[in-house]
C-alpha cells in the first residue's frame, strides 16, 4: 500500500481496519519531512518524538475511535497555540515562547485523535502573501523551488502538497488559506467567521482572522471542519449553529444550484490561463445540473484598500502587546523602559510587520481616523451589502483565487504593492465574514497549479463543499502531486 495515494479519510479508514498502524503513518510522514523539508522549509518545529509517543498511546483506542480522522498525522500553523510547544508566529520577537495552554482547535484535534507532527512556517505574524517574511526564512513551493507557496499559510500548503502529513490547520485573514492552497495545488477552506473558535490564535486582525483546514480534497475539508467547528464560550465572536454533519452531507449533487460568475472578477490584470481554468469549473458543474449566471460585483475596486486599512489598524492594536516585558525576546542593551520598548520592537519585528503597524497607527491617529479607518468600516458594510445582493441571484460565487499562478521568490517583496494586489479576489470574503473554498482546477503551461474559489453565504460551507466534491469527482487535479511528493 502506498500511503501517498490515500486521503486523510482513506488513511483514517485504513488505520481503523488495522491495515496500517498509526506509528507507521507517523514514521512515513516524519521520513518525508526529513527528506523534503530541507529544501522546502515548511516546518519551524518538528515534534517527532512526541508524535511517535502519541501514536503508541492512540493505537490502543483505534477500535473505539469515533472520528474518521483518528490517528491521521497532521501539522499546525505556528500562530496557533500549542501547550509546551514553541509558537513563534515566525517572528524573532516571540523567540522560543511556548504557550502554557492549548488553543481550542488544538484541544479539539487532540480529542479527535489527531497526531501533530509540529508547527508550520508562515509569513511573520501572518502578514504577507508569499511566506517570505518569516524570521526562519522563506518557504518554497514544492512544484517549483524558485517560486513562493503563497501566504501566510504557505508552510501548511507546501507540507500537504509535498506529502509531509495528510492535512494541516492554518488561519485566513485575507486569503491566507485559500491563496497558498491555490499556489500549491491543494484544497483549503476559510469557514464562516465565528464558526471556528479563535481562542488561542495569535491575532493579526481580530475581525477578519479565521482558522480552517488545508488538505487533499473537499471530503477531507468537511471531516476536519466537523471537528473544528462549534461555539466556544472562550471566544466572544463564536456563533451557535448546526455543526457536525458536513461530511455526511457530501453527495456531489448540484442539480438546481445557481453559480454566479462576477464579471468584475474576470477582467484586466488576470492571467489568461487562470481565467480559462476557472471558467472550466463552471462547465463541469453545469454538466452536473447546475445553472450558471453572470452578475455584476462593482465593489471589487474598493476591497483591497478597505482590507489593508482595517487589517493594519487592528494589527497595530493587537501587536502592541509584544514589547519584550512579559514574554518572548527582548533587546539586550537598553536604557530605561521606553528604550526597551523601542529597541525590542525595532529589532524584533521584520520589515513587513513594521510597515503594517505604521500604516495602522497612522489611520487610527487623530485627524486621520475619520478619513481612513471610519471610511473603511463604512465601505466594509457596502461590500457586505453587495454580497447580499449577489446571493439574491445565485447560491454561490465562482472566482479565481489569485490573478496569476505562484510568482518567483523575491518578486513580491521587491514590490509590496503588487503583493497586496494579489489578494484582490480573496479579501472581500473576510470583510463580509463569508465562507470561501479554494480547490485545484488546472495547471498553467509551466506546470504550476491553478485554484478556483467558491464563495458562499453565511453558514454555507455545506453548499461549497458539496459543489467542490462534485467537481473533484469528475476531475483529478486534486490527486496530482509535485515530484517527490510521495509519503512512501
N, C-alpha and C positions, 0 to 999 in steps of 0.2 A: 504494500500500500504506500503510495506517495502522499505524504501529509499535505504537500503543497497543493494538491488537487482538491482539497476539502475546504469548504467554507467553515466559518466558526460553528454554525449549526451542525454541519456534517461531522466536524471533529467532535463536537459535544455528543452527538448520537453514537459515534464510534467508541468514545470513552464509556458511555452508558452501557453499551453492549459488551464491553470488555475486549474490543478488538485492538485497542491501544491504551496504554496506561497514561495517566496524567504526567508522570515523571518522564516518559518517553517523549511526549509532546513538548514539555518544557525544555528538555535537553535539546531537542531538534531546533527549537526557537533560539536557544542560547548559542548553539553552534552556528546558526545563521548570523546572529549578532556578532559573534567573534570574527566571522569572515567578512561580512558585508559592511559592518558599521565603521570599519577602519577608513573606508573611503566616503561613506555617506554622512557620518557624524550625526545620526538621528537621535542618539541617546546622550543624555547628560550623566545619568546614573543608571547602572545596571545592577539589579538586586538578584544576582544569580543564585547564591547560596540560600537566600530567603525564599526564592521561588521554588527551588528543589525541595526544601524542607516543607513548604506549604503543600507541594504536590503529594508528598508522602502522607501528610495529615489528611488531605482531602480524599485520597484514594479509598480510604475505609468507608466513606459515605457515598460512594458512587451509586450504589443500588437504590438508595433512598433520595437521591437528588431530585429536586423539583424543577430547577432551572435547566432549560435546554443548553445553556452555556456553561454548565458546571464543569470545572477543570480546564477550561479553554484558556491558554496563555494570552495575555494582552499587555498593554502598557498605557501609561497615563502622562498627559502633558504636564510640564514642570511648573505650571501655575495653579495646580490643584493640590491641596494639602494632603500629605500622607504622613501619618504619625511616625516620628522617629526616622523618616527617610528625607534626605535633603530635598528641599523645594526652593529653587533659586529664581524662578521666573527668567532664567537665562541672563541674570544680571549680576555684576560684581557686587552691588550694594547689599545683596542678601547673603553673600558669602556661602557658608556651609549651614545656613539656617535649616533646622529640622523641626517641623511643627510639633507641638505637644498634643495635637488632635487630628482626626481624620475629617476630610470633607464629607458631606452627606453622601455624595455619589461614590466616594471611596468605600464607605461603610456598606452601601447597597451592593456594590460589586463584590465585596468580600462575602457578604451574606449569600450571594448567588453562586458562590464557589469560583469566582474568577481568580486567576493566578497572575499577579503583576510581575512583569519582567523588569520594571524600572520606570524612570522618568524621562520624558522625551524633550528633545531640543526644540527651540521656538525662537521667534523674534523676542527681544528683550521686553518684558512686561507686555507681551502680545502686541507691541507697536511696530508694525511693518507688514509688508505683503510678500516677503520673499524668504523669510527665515535666515536673513544675513546679518541682522543686527544683534545676534546673540553674543554675549561675552565669551562663550565657549566655541566660537567660530561658526561659519555658515553651514547649513545643511545642504546636501547636494541631491539633485533629482536622480533617482535610480534609473530612469530612462535615458538620461544624458548627463554625465557628471559635470559638464560645463554649464548646466542650466540650474535654475533655482527650483525648489519643490513647491513654491508658494508659501504663504504665511497667513497668520502666525503659527498655525498648527502644522508647519512643514515637517517637523520631525515625526509627527504622528502619521501623516500621509506617506512619507518616504518609508517608514518602518513597515506599514501594512503592504505597500506595493512591493517592497523588497523581500517579503516573507519573514520579517523579524517579529513574529506574533500574528495572531489571527484578526485582531481588531485593536483599536485604540480609542481613547476618550480624550477629546480636545475641547476647546472653547471657541466661540464665534462672536466677535463684536461687530464686525462689518463685512464678514465673509471669510473669517479665519479658519473655518472648517471646509466650506464649500470650494473656495478657490484652490487651496492645496490639493483637495480631493480631485479637482479638475486637472490640475497640472500633473498629478501622479497617477491618474487612471484608476482611482478607487471611488467608492460611494461614501458620501458624507452628508450628514443632516444637522441643520440647526433647527431645533424644535421651537414651538410657540414659546414666547417669553413668559416665564413663570411656571412652566410645566416641569422643569428640572431644577432642583434646588441649587442656588448659588452659594450656599453656606460652605465655606472652605475654599472657594475660588478666589484667588487674589485678584482684586478688582482692577480693571482698566477703566471702563466706563460703565457704571453700575446699571444704568437704564437700558443698556444695549447688550451687555455680556450674556451669553447663554452657553451652557455645556451641552455637548452632543457627541455622537459616535462617528468614527471613520472605519470603514470595513470593506469587505469584498462586494457585497450586493445588498439589495433592498431588504431581503429577508433577515440578514444579519442585523441591519439597522433596526428593524422592527423589534427583534428579540432583545437587543441592547436597550432600546428605549423603554420596553416593557419593564426592564429592571430599573432604569434611571428615573423615570417619571413618577411624580406623586407629590402631594402637598407636604411641605416641611415647616413646622412651627418655628424653626430657627431662621427661616428666610421669609421676611415680611412681604416679599413680592411673589411668593409661590402661590399657585392657584389650585382651587378644588376642580376636579374634573373626573371624567370616566377614563381611568387608566388601566392598562394591563392586558389589552386584547388586540394590539396592533398586529402581532404575528399571526394570530388566529384569523384576522380579517383579510389576509392576503389571498386573493383569488385570481388576480390579473384581469378580471372582467371590467372593462372600461366602457361598455356599451352605454351610450347616452351621456357620457362625460363631455362637458364643454371645455375645450382647451383654448385659452386666449393667447394670441400672438400680439404683443405690444409692438406696433410698427416702429415706435421710437427706439426700440432696442435692437433694431436691425438696419441701422443707418450707417453713416460715415464713421470711419475710425475702427471698423471691425474687420478682422481678417476674413477673407472670402472663404477659406476652408472651414473656419469655425462656423460661419453663418450656414454653409451648406450642410454640415454635420448636424447642427442643432435643428434646422428645419426638417431634416430627415426623421427626427424623432416624432414630429407631428404626423408624418406619413405612416410610420409604424403603428402609432396609436390610433390613427384614423382607420387603418386596416382592421384594427381590433374592435371597431364600432364607435370610437369617439368622434365628436364633432369639433372641427377647428374653426375658430372665429378670429378675425383681425379686429384690433381695437386700438384706441389712442391712449397714451400714457404721457401727457405733456409735461409732467413734473420732473422728468428724467434729468434735465439740465441743472436742477437745484439739489439733487440728492447728495452729491459729493461734498460741496461746500457746507451743506447743512450738517452732514455727518461729522466732518472734521472739526467744525466749531463745537458741537455738542460733546463729541468724544474727547477732544483736547481739554475742554473745560472740566469735565468730570475727572479726567486723568490728573489734571493739576491739583484737584482737591484730594483724590484718592492717594496719590503718591507723596503727599506732604508728610505722611507718617514714617517714611523711610528717611531717617535723619542721623543714624549711627548711634542712637542713645539706647533704645530698648532691645534691639536685636540686629543681627546682620553685621556687615562690615562697617568699620569706621576709619577715617583718616588717621594716620599715625602721628602726624605733627599738627598741632593747632594751638591757638591762644584764645582761650575762653569759649563759651558756649556758641556764640554766633559764628565764630571762625570754624568750630567743629561742624556745625550745620553746613556751612558754605563749602568747606573743603570735602566733606564726606559726599555731598550730593554732586559736587563738580567732578570729583574723581570716580564716584561710584556709578553714576548713570552714563549710558552711552549717548552718542550724538542725537540719535533719533528720538530717544526718550526726552532729552533736554529740549529738543526742538518743540515737541508737543506740549511739554509743561509750560514753556514760554508762551506758546500760542494760547493755551488755555488760560493762563494767568492774565494775558492781555485782554481776551474777550470778556473776562469776568471783572476787569478793573473799572474803577469809577470813570464815567464818561464814555465807556465803550460797551458796557453791559447791555444797554437798550439797543444800541446799533447793531450788535452782533449776536450775543447769546439769546436775548429775548426774541429777536427776529428769527433766529434759527429754530427756536421752540415753536414759533408760530407756523413756520414752513413745515416743520415736522408734522403738525396737525393737518396741514394741507396735503402732505404726502399720504398720510393715513386715509384721508377722505378720498384721495384718488384711487387707492386700492379698493376701498368700499364700493366705489362706482364701477370699477373694473369687474369686481366679483358679482355685480348685478347682471353682467353679460356672460360670465363664464364661471366654471368651478375651480379652475387653477390656471396659472400663467406658465408659459414656456419661454425661457430666455437663455441666452448664453450665460456662462458663469463669468467669463473674462473675455475681453476683446481679442486676445491672442492666446496662443499656447505659451508654455513657460519661456520667459526671457533668459538671456545668458546671465551668469553670475556677474555682478558688478554694474550691470546696465542700470538697474533701478536705483541703486544707491547713489550713482552719479547724477541722477535726475529725480529727486524725491517727488516732484510734482507729477511726473509720469507714473510713479509708483502709486500715488494716491488715486490717479485717474483709472488705474487698473481695477479699482473696486466699484466702478460705476454701476454694474449690474447687481451687486450684492448688498450694498449698504442700505438700500431702501427697505429691505426685508427686516433688518434690525430696527430701523427707525419706526416701522409700523408694528413691530413685535410679532411678526408672522413666521410660520414655518417655511423653511426652504431646503431643498434637497439637490445635491449635485451627483450626477451619475455619468459614467463614461459613455460617449456616444459616437466615438470615432477617433481617427488619428490623422495628423496632417502629413504632408509629404516628407517631413523629416522623421516621421515615426513617433511624434510626441502626442500624448493623449489630449483629447478634446472633451470637455464636460458640458452637459446640458443642465440647466437649472429649472426645477419645478417649484413654483411658489403657490402656497395655499392660504385658505382663510384661517382665522384663529381656531385652534384645535383641529386643524385639517390634516394632521400628519397621516392619518389612515388613507386619505384620498391620494396623497402624494406617493406614499409607499406602495399602494396598490398599483398605481399607474407605472411607477418605476419597475415594479415586479413584473408587470405585463410586458413592458419594453424589454427587460432583461431575459424574459422567457423566449423572445423572438430574436435576440441578438447575442453576441458573445464578446462584446468589447470588455465587459467586466471580468471575463475569465482570462484575459491575456495578461501576462506578467513580463516585466523587463528582464533582460538577460541576467542570469544569476539570481533570480528571484525565488528559486526553489527553497523550500524548507527542508527537504530531504532528498 
